[in-house]
Amino acid sequence: MSSILFINRVYPPDSGATGRVLEFIARGFVSAGWTVTVLCTAASTKKVGEEVRDGIRIVRVGIPFSKKNLIARAFGYAVMIPTLLLKALKLPRHDVVVTKTDPPMLMLIGPLIKWIKRSRTIHWAQDLYPEVAVEAGVFQRGGLIESVLRFLSSNSLQAHDAIIAVGRCMKERLEGRGIPASKVIVIPNIGIESSVVPLPRIPNLFRKRYALGESFTVMYSGNMGRAHEFATILDAARILQESGEGEILFLFVGDGPLVVNLRSEMDHLGLKNVRFLPGQPESELSESLAAGDLHLVTMRSGMEGLVVPSKFYGVVAAGRPCLFVGPEASEVAMVIRDKGVGAVIAPGAAGMLTDAILKYRAERGLGDMEGKARRVLQQTDALSAFLECASGICQSESISLS
């Protein structure tokens, strides 16, 4: 029986998209007969120690961590990476060790575990660092910090047996770093939306609970972070409000570091057609996503290949059309164009966004959206692809640290 260790900052019930994706894959490995361990932080559960759930051994370590500002977050990450490494080295040897990019630069511990424990290693890249931090304005482009982190991450990635990228655009970025194409496997984050099913717009408990009435609801659901683009949305809301379109509501559901800024900008612009609601539990995602007549997924220019918003797959699972405000070369844009599940809007093109919203409101009918959504979700069997990757490197005859 093969064994696998996953390392990530969060794991359910702690919130976070990376933890939800991990839980789906970890359960699949258990069903396939693997011995599965997850090493993570205690985060919001505050339960340091071990438990076994769904056949998975979950090991949580206590690490002080705060997202209140960049300095506090950087300090938490700096402590977290060596702490997770030391705990991983104390655990029994696993045939395969998988690191994720939560926290950033966690890939650095993969080669050390490989060398000391003689395990095969996979880096599961949800984001690419330090590029994401540079594009978000955290590090200076071409500065010393970026250069050092890029050198460390590139050499670490080279030393892994395989790298999983969550989009074709990310694979291109990795190859641009000098990573051999044969080492990079594209596996989209398809699967965590398995609990989301298409539901009718009316009746809808979420719409009733929050008194959405008959408004045509344009929803953004999920994390509101620095990789996402919101200026275009707020500008479109302003245009529609000034043109007298009073029955179109922009609804932000979730949380994130930019929520305060968004609320402040909404007040500054005097927008009455924008509302904010808290994030919803996974058990209620079908209802909340179905409350949106049209969904928004966004990405800042320059972020293509660095992040792939997994929230997009939840939208299509709910059978709703998606307007993607982001770069043309990103994975989400490619899927939308290929499968016809929405439209792609360039960041800054608020006029195009308003036209698209008015077009979808006029049509109202979703056509074959549910059928198109199923074709998107069936394009890749993420679990089978992951199992094949892990099994393949287990069967390799020797371990190379190059």
Secondary structure by P-SEA (a helix, b strand, c coil): cbbbbbbcccccccccaaaaaaaaaaaaaaaaccbbbbbbccccccccbbbbccccbbbbbbbbbbcccaaaaaaaaaaaaaaaaaaaaacccccbbbbcccccccccaaaaaaaacbbbbbbbcccccaaaaaaacccccccaaaaaaaaaaaaaaaaccbbbbccaaaaaaaaaaccccccbbbbccccccccbbbbbccccaaaaaaccccccccccccccccccccaaaaaaaaaaaaaccccccccccccccaaaaaaaaaaaaccccbbbbccccccaaaaaaaaccbbbbbbcccccccccccaaaaaaaacbbbbbccccccaaaaaaaacccbbbbcccaaaaaaaaaaaaaaaccccaaaaaaaaaaaccaaaaaaaaaaaaaaaccccccc
